[in-house]
Amino acid sequence: MRVEFRAGPMHGERSEDIQRGIRTVEQQRVFESTLYRFDPLCQSKHGFPLEERVAGDAPGARAMKRENVSVENSGRPVAHFVRLEQMNSGMERLIRGGVKRALDLLFPPQCIACRAHIWDEGSLCSACWQKIRFLDGPGCACCGLPFALDPGAGTLCATCHASPPAFDKARAVMRYDEQSRGPILALKHADRLDLTPAFGRWLRRGGRDLLADTDIIVPVPLHARRLWSRRYNQSAELSRALGRLTGKPVNFEVLIRARHTPSQGEMPSPRARRRNMQGAFRVPDGHKSAVTGRNALLVDDVLTTGATVEACARALKRAGAAKVFVLALARVVRPLASDII
């Protein structure tokens, strides 16, 4: 900042005093500039170097520093990032809202079950919603088998009482029946990955008691041969959607299918399903530390007899998992409890 004085005619001594004052001011400015530039103690005392101060507006610069606003060199414009971020976020919301409304006009959202037009995407119409039988009533404290009447907290079904499963708890969102079969098979075999956000919200709601104690989410894996033919693992996609909603870490490599097995749907009985799954899963040595001492949540699409998740839970427990929970999108509810596990 250059200081200039203009004076009228005066005595010589007065003029010389003024000139000496000007030289003193200039020397002091050069000294302070050098001190700020090279002395870190002086810089730390004032908060930032001289080059980063706003000339002529030191109080404003300090206020901006308290608000974490970056101050650039005096030769470049000062960017008020806080205000710009607020403006950008507001503009982004407006653009997204406008784009969504335009897309809804061109491609109206459809019910994930019957494809009827609905108000919001990734949901059910009122008629289909009433037909889905959600499993939010009383059930077995271990496997989640629904009960017709509430026998009280902590009650086990006959099968879990006689032969406790390897997993600690299992829950499912809804019954697997004529109404829920269509969307689930569409996700599994028809490349309907657009259904995973809605299913992820349902899993978060249906498994809220399990998620509270979960440390890591593990999808039920597919064998490489089947994954190659199907191109994606529906359990992994459900786990990914659930992880985004809950913030829980998802590990896709901690559990692998060690051998290729025939489809469980081809097995004639629950006993055959259990034999088919023996030794089918394992935890690689390099990933055992990811589950040791932690609570793992197994995610699958359909829980039929429980043979698959039983084999997965045994593999995780052998690797050192503290607890293993199971969360399925749907489960088959048979009239006989002996057919559940």
N, C-alpha and C positions, 0 to 999 in steps of 0.2 A: 504494500500500500504506500503510494508516494505522497509525501506531504509537501505542499508548496505554500509559500507565503508571498503575498504581494504587498508591498509597502510603498507609501509615498516618499517624498524627500524627507530625510532625517539626518541627524548627525552621524558621522562616520563610526563612532564607537557603538551606537545603538545598532547600526547595520551589521557590524562585525559580530556583536553578541548573537544576533539572530542567525547569522551564517554558522557560528559555532554550535548553536542549538540544533540546527538542521543536521549538521554532520554527526552530532551525538546521537540523534534519533536514528539516523541511517546505520551507524555502527551498532547500536543496541539491537536493531532489527536483524542485521546480519548475524550477530552473536546468538540471538535466540533461535534463529533458523538453524544455525550449525549445531547448537546444543540439542534441539529437538531431533535433528537428523541422526546424530551419532551417540547420544547419551541414552541408553535404555532405561536408566533410573528415572530420568526426566520424563521419558515417554510413558512409563508405567504410572508416574505420579499424575499426569494429566489425562491418561486413558488411551490416547492414540497419538501418532506422530503429527507434526505440524502439517505435512503434506495432505493429511486426511481431514484437517479442520476446514470448516466453511468460513471463508474470509468475511469478516464483518457481521457474522451471525453466530458467535460462540454459544450463547444460550440455546439457540435453536439446534445447534449441532449436538450439544449435550443431551437435550431432550430426545433427539432422534437416536442417540446412542442408547439411552435407557430403553427405548422401544425396539432395540435390536434392528434398527434400520441401517443398512450398509451406506457408508459415506465414501464416495469415490474421490479421486484426486481433484484438486481445485481446477485443473485444466479440463476436466470432463464434467458433464452434467451430473447432478446428484439424483440418484434413483430412489424414489419413495416406494420401496418394495411392498410395504404393508398395505398401502392404499391400492397399489396395482394388483396385488393378490386378491384383495376383496373384490375389486372390479372384475377381475378375470373369472373368479369363482361364480359371481353373479351372472356374468355373461354366459358362462358355460352351462349353468343351470337353465337359463332361458333357451339356449340353443338346443340342449338335450330335450327339454320339454316340448319345444316346437317340432323337432324331428320325430319324437315319439307320437305326438298327436297326428302328424302327417302320415306316418306309417300305419297308425291305427285306422285312419280313414281309408288308406289303400288296401291294407291287409288286416281286417278286424281280428282281434284275438279270438281263439277258439278253445272250447272245452277240451281238455286233454283226453277225455274218455269218448265222448260222442261227436266231437268236432262242431258243436253248435256255437254260434257267436255269443261271446260273453263280454263283460266289461273290462276285465283285467286278464293279462296273459298268464299262462302257467297255472291255471286254476281249473276248477270244475264248475259246471253250471249247477243251478239249484237242484235240478232233478237228479243228476248223477251224484251230487254230494249226499243226498238223502239215501242213496242206495249203497254207498261205501260203508262198510261196517268197521269202524275204527275200534282198536283194542285199548280203550282207555278206562275200562271198568276193573272190577276185582279179578285177580289172577294169581297164579303160583308165584311165590316170592323168588323162586329160582329161574325157572324156564319161561315164565310169563303166560302159561296156559290159562286162557280165560275161564272164570268160574261163572256159573249161572247165578249163584248167590255169594254174598261176601262172608267168608268164614272168619275174617279177622286178619290183621297184619301178621306177616311171617308164616302164613300157611303154605305148605308144600303140596304139590300134587302127588298122587300115589307113586308115579314113576320116579320122580326126583327123590322122594323119601326112600324108596327101595334101592335105587341105584343113582347116587348123586353124579351129575355130569362133571366133565373136566372144567367147564367154564363156571364162573361164579354167578352171573346173572345173564338172562337173555330177555330182550323185549322186541316187539314187532309193532309196526304202526297200524296195520289193518289185516283183516282176514284175506286170505288168497281164495277168491271165489270167482263166480261168473262176472261180477261187476268190476273187480280189480285186475282180472287177468289180462284184459286188453292193453291198458297202459303199461303194465309191467313187461309183457312180451314185446310190446313195441320198443321199449328201451333196450331189451335184451337182444332182439333179433332184427329189428327194423331201423336201426340207426337213428332212433328218436332221442338224440342227446339233448334236444331242447327241453325234455321233460325233467332233466336232473335238477335245475334250480327249484322247481316246485317240490320234487321228492326230497331235496335236501332240507327244505323248510319243514316238511312233515317229519323227517328223521330227527331234526333238532327238537321238535315238540314232543314226539313220542319217546325219545331217549334222554330227556332232560335230567332225569335222576341218575342215569349212567354217566352222562357227560360231565356232571359235577365232579366225579372222581376219576375221570379219564386223563391220562398223561399223553397218550399217543394213539392215533387212529390207524388201524391196519386193515386194508381190504382183503377179502378172501381172494387169493390169486388164481389165475388161469395158467394152464400149461402153455408153453411157448407154441406148441403146435395148434392148439385151439385158439390162442390169441392171434396167431397169424391168419387163421381162417375168418375169425370174427372181427378182427382189426381193432378192437377195444375191449376192455374189461368193464362190464357194467358196474361191478362192485367198486372198482377203482374210481369210476366217474361219480358214483354216489358219495364215496369218501372225500373226493376232491370238493364237491359242493358243500358237504357238511363241514369240512375244514375251513372253507372260506367264511361260512356263517358263524362258526364258533371260535375261530382263531386257534384251534387245536392243531398241533403238527400232524401231518399225514406222511407215513413212511410206506412207500410202494415196494421196497426191496428187502424189508426185514423178514418177510415170509414168502417162501417160494413153493411151487408145486414140484416136488422132486421127480415124480413119474406121471406119465400120461395114463389116465384112467377112463374107462367108458363113462358115458353120461349117467348121472344118478337117476335120470328119468327112465333109463332102461333096466334098472334093478327091480326085481319082482317083489322084494320085501324089505323092511327096515334092517333086518339082519344082513341081507346081501349088500345093502348100502354101507353098513359099517365095515364089512369085510373089504369092500371096494376102496374105502378111504384109508385103510391101514397103511401107515408109512408113506402116505402120499404127500405130506407137507414136512418141511423142515426150515429151520432158521440158519442161514449161512454163518460160519464162524466169525466172519468180519462184521456181522450186524448184531451179534448177541448183546453187545454193550448198549444197544439202543432200547432194549426191552428189559434188561436186568434190573430188578427192583422197581419196575414201573407198572402202572395199570394200563393195559392195552384194550382198545375197543375194536372188536372185529365187526366189519360191516359187510353184509350180504344182501342180495335182493330178495330171496325167498327162503324161508326156513321151513323145510318139509319134515324130515325125520330128525334133523339135528346131527346127522352123521358127519357132514362136512365141517361144521363149526366145531364139533367135538374133536375131530382130528386136528384142526388148526389150533384149538385151545391147548391140546396136549403138547404140540410142538412148541408153542410159546411158553408154556409152563416149564418144559425141559430146558429152554433157553434162559430161564431165570425170571420170567415175568411174575410180578407179585400177584396180580389179579387179571383175569380175562373176562371182559364183558362182550356180549353179542347184541348187535342192533341190526334188525332186518326190516326191510320195507314191508314185507307181508309174511304171513305164516299160514300153513295149512293147519286147520283145526279139525281134528278127527273126533268122532264120538267116543273112542276109547283112548284113555290116557296112555295105555301101553304102546300106542303107535306114535307117540310124540317124540320120543328119544330113540 
